[in-house]
Amino acid sequence: MNIPVERWFKAIVVRHSRRKYMDKKLDEDTVNKIQAVIKELNSYFDETRLVLVNKECSQIFKGIIGSYGNINGNSPAYVAMIGNSQGERIAEKIGYIGEGLILEATSLGLGTCWIAGTFREKKVKSDINLKENEKIYAITPLGYIKSDYSLKEKIVSKMVSSYKRKSLDELCLDGFNEKWPNWIKTSLNCVRVAPSAINGQPWRFKVNENSIILSADNPKNAEKLYKKMDYGIAMLHLEIGALHEGVKGSWEYLESPNIAEFKIDNTKTI
Ligand SMILES: Cc1cc2nc3c(=O)[nH]c(=O)nc-3n(C[C@H](O)[C@H](O)[C@H](O)COP(=O)(O)O)c2cc1C
């Protein structure tokens, strides 16, 4: 993927899930920019695609007001994240490209929130023509937000301890080492602040000299769909962190409970 490294790196730092939106339509320039990034992200894998639905979506989100998943203030648009359910590693791929969209929207000043559980699938299906075997994995509202969090947002955020993150010492299987090169420390920190379903942070890392292995926190439920999206999100964040430090690499999928290995390309440091 053609990653706009610095823009998305900055977005990683400021992004948080937002659940209250202003009653204001997306302006034309913003819609065009979102459509452009969707075009790019949709060219990345054959079996996944993002679709912008540029209409008010009060009926789409489930959840009692103030509860997890409730989107208050009706965002003026949303993006559906769609994949071929028969394909390979689809949920991971959805995580990867879906997070690209989330970071681009964040850099345009929009609010976003991954919603995988608490949306009305039937309503979304009535907005989109799905092809055979296609499934909607997640959606995100898109809209303008106030810089301050609403009371309800604070309640939901507290409920899932949104701001709490595990330490890198806990996330790294052999503990964290301050002496690691910057590309490793930055890329791990980029994953640490990534969004994950109910803030589960199901990622663990094995750090080698020229690679990082991403694995699941718990082999017993490593295959859960929402966790697989979390892994894909982590893969994009890790790659952005490495690129920010001038290190290029590529991913290779591994068998569960390992997820994938990021191997640096020694010949192509940028
Ligand atoms: C795959 C995935 C699914 C999620 N599903 C929901 C959801 O159904 N409802 C919701 O309110 N938040 C959902 N979230 C948002 C998480 O609760 C949020 O990312 C986490 O608490 C960390 O908070 P932050 O995004 O503000 O850093 C989801 C996040 C991910 C990555």
The ligand as an SDF file (V2000), in Angstrom:
LIG
                    3D

 31 33  0  0  0  0  0  0  0  0999 V2000
  -12.4800   -4.6310   15.6340 C   0  0  0  0  0  0  0  0  0  0  0  0
  -13.0900   -3.6030   16.5690 C   0  0  0  0  0  0  0  0  0  0  0  0
  -14.4390   -3.6700   16.8930 C   0  0  0  0  0  0  0  0  0  0  0  0
  -15.0140   -2.6940   17.7220 C   0  0  0  0  0  0  0  0  0  0  0  0
  -16.3700   -2.7520   17.9620 N   0  0  0  0  0  0  0  0  0  0  0  0
  -16.9440   -1.7770   18.7020 C   0  0  0  0  0  0  0  0  0  0  0  0
  -18.3720   -1.7830   18.8900 C   0  0  0  0  0  0  0  0  0  0  0  0
  -19.0930   -2.6710   18.4020 O   0  0  0  0  0  0  0  0  0  0  0  0
  -18.8970   -0.7630   19.6040 N   0  0  0  0  0  0  0  0  0  0  0  0
  -18.1260    0.2570   20.1320 C   0  0  0  0  0  0  0  0  0  0  0  0
  -18.6630    1.1710   20.7620 O   0  0  0  0  0  0  0  0  0  0  0  0
  -16.7710    0.2790   19.9890 N   0  0  0  0  0  0  0  0  0  0  0  0
  -16.1790   -0.7060   19.2840 C   0  0  0  0  0  0  0  0  0  0  0  0
  -14.8100   -0.6850   19.0830 N   0  0  0  0  0  0  0  0  0  0  0  0
  -13.9770    0.4010   19.6460 C   0  0  0  0  0  0  0  0  0  0  0  0
  -13.1560   -0.0580   20.8800 C   0  0  0  0  0  0  0  0  0  0  0  0
  -13.9800   -0.1440   22.0190 O   0  0  0  0  0  0  0  0  0  0  0  0
  -12.0170    0.9460   21.1310 C   0  0  0  0  0  0  0  0  0  0  0  0
  -11.1480    0.9340   20.0160 O   0  0  0  0  0  0  0  0  0  0  0  0
  -11.2160    0.5980   22.3840 C   0  0  0  0  0  0  0  0  0  0  0  0
  -12.0140    0.7100   23.5490 O   0  0  0  0  0  0  0  0  0  0  0  0
   -9.9890    1.5250   22.5490 C   0  0  0  0  0  0  0  0  0  0  0  0
  -10.3990    2.8680   22.6130 O   0  0  0  0  0  0  0  0  0  0  0  0
   -9.8630    3.9420   21.5660 P   0  0  0  0  0  0  0  0  0  0  0  0
  -10.3000    3.4850   20.1810 O   0  0  0  0  0  0  0  0  0  0  0  0
  -10.5250    5.2340   21.9850 O   0  0  0  0  0  0  0  0  0  0  0  0
   -8.3660    3.9920   21.6630 O   0  0  0  0  0  0  0  0  0  0  0  0
  -14.2100   -1.6520   18.2810 C   0  0  0  0  0  0  0  0  0  0  0  0
  -12.8480   -1.6100   17.9590 C   0  0  0  0  0  0  0  0  0  0  0  0
  -12.2890   -2.5610   17.1110 C   0  0  0  0  0  0  0  0  0  0  0  0
  -10.8400   -2.4530   16.7370 C   0  0  0  0  0  0  0  0  0  0  0  0
  1  2  1  0
  2  3  1  0
  2 30  2  0
  3  4  2  0
  4  5  1  0
  4 28  1  0
  5  6  2  0
  6  7  1  0
  6 13  1  0
  7  8  2  0
  7  9  1  0
  9 10  1  0
 10 11  2  0
 10 12  1  0
 12 13  2  0
 13 14  1  0
 14 15  1  0
 14 28  1  0
 15 16  1  0
 16 17  1  0
 16 18  1  0
 18 19  1  0
 18 20  1  0
 20 21  1  0
 20 22  1  0
 22 23  1  0
 23 24  1  0
 24 25  2  0
 24 26  1  0
 24 27  1  0
 28 29  2  0
 29 30  1  0
 30 31  1  0
M  END
$$$$
